[in-house]
Amino acid sequence: MLRSSPALSSLASFPAPSALPQLPPNVHPLPVRRREDAAGRFARQGNRTTGTEPNVDISPRETVSRRARSWNGMAAEIIQMTRRERVDVRYRGPAHLLIVVEQGVRSAGETSVEGLPPATLRDLRRKMTFVPAGHRFHEWQQPSLLSRATYIYFDPARLPLELELGHSDALNTPRLFFEDSALWESALKLRRLIENPGCDSRLYLEALGVVLAHELMRPVLSTRESAPARGGLAAWQQRILVDYIEENLAERISLAELAKLVRLSPYHVCRAFKESFGVPPHRYHTGRRIERAKALLAKPDCSVTEIGMAVGFSETSSFSAAFRKATGLTPTAYHRGLR
């Protein structure tokens, strides 16, 4: 069972680099290149790091239990929801934050990271979110399956990375609800170590910290090196846009939102999207809505009006017109044909 624990101490409590214990012989952290954000939140005063505490703020506090541990340049806590009440989670601090959700489904809610469009994904299981230092993070949810997550904090000035010229801002890229099997497995090892510490667990924590930091860097740098083929979208851009559209079928999605997700101009994303998928983003979005509507029409307990609203049409007439244009049948006729 997790026990409630006091809030994590500030990154200021981490020992100075000279006090770091030695890592195992097969683990070799690369030289550290010191970095500061634009606000200078990591200005050093002797061996002390200034800045706010790296904790997420969870309200109401009594709806979760927390178990925390800190070590050189890093900290982590396991947060388990204990009540099915609305929960608000907020963070903005001097540390990078990686959120690893093992379980959790919400009946309603929204998650936002500064620099990205908000997402209303309901099934949060096996999803990860990365919040760069200084970025705002806010999430609210009404849980239907109580969430269990590990929050991992990294001091940017102490990351064991030797960044190449031009890549020093690689960890300033926010990521929302992504999946990465290698990163996931390392995060689970860290969570198990926090729950069941051994006599040599500190050295293992040090090693896992090195691995996690490198794995966070790897996909960011690799996506920058991959270029779109034949004027279309790169594979990583296609995946991000398709996932975002699927998660927001019932919402209006602007070209500006899609462009921001893949770091292109609205004009370029529209042209590249059509090159990759054969249709513009708006038509693709409408097509996916119709496919979702078809699946809902197979259920006998849903009305045409309810289904139209569920896939983003505010009026039954507009839903029927779009459905008929795509399938040649009205929603009612399509439903009857399934009997």
C-alpha angles and dihedrals in degrees: 000000000000117000126213109258133190118264116281116271117249121274082249087080093063113109121255116265091256090063096055115126118235118268121229113284094256095054117079116179112207122239114286119242108202117232135182130195122239092269093053092238092157098056108146125231105188106302093336127100115213123214142086122305114276095233126123113235111233122190128228091027094202092063093075142044119219134200118185143184133178134196139162109334093338143074135183139186135189112225120196122184112226102182136047094234131120109279129196120202122190134176140170117152148133093270131078110246127210115191117199114188115199096176137001139120123187129202089207137000149106135234125201136180119190108259096030134077113259119259131214098195109156104195104064098171115133091003124134132199128196120205114189119220112281095019121121119243124189131171133170126181145169100216123220092173112033112248127238117188143160118225113203122192125201125194103223092210091058103042110132094232134122101209120204119233109281094021098078091107096050092114092050089079112102118219126195126200098343131156128223118166097202093048090044094055093048091049091052090051089053092049092051090049092054091050095045109026118187133201091268097035095116092065090048090050089053091052094046090050090057091048094047092050092052093046091052089054098045102072093041093055095040093054091051090054094051116085129202112265120237093348094306132110123289116247093256091051092050091050094050094048095045092049092048093050092048091051092049104038093133094048132079109253121199127207088240091061093050092046092052092053093058100030097246134121117263090248093050095045091051092050095042092046091055090047091053101039104024094239135065118263094257093054091045090051091050091047092053090049090054092049090051089048090053090056091049093048088061088067113085097211098063125087123218090247093052092048092049091053091045091059096043107271113130093196130046091221094058091046092050092048093050092045093049092047090054100040107019090239136086115245090251093052091047091051092050091050090060093062 
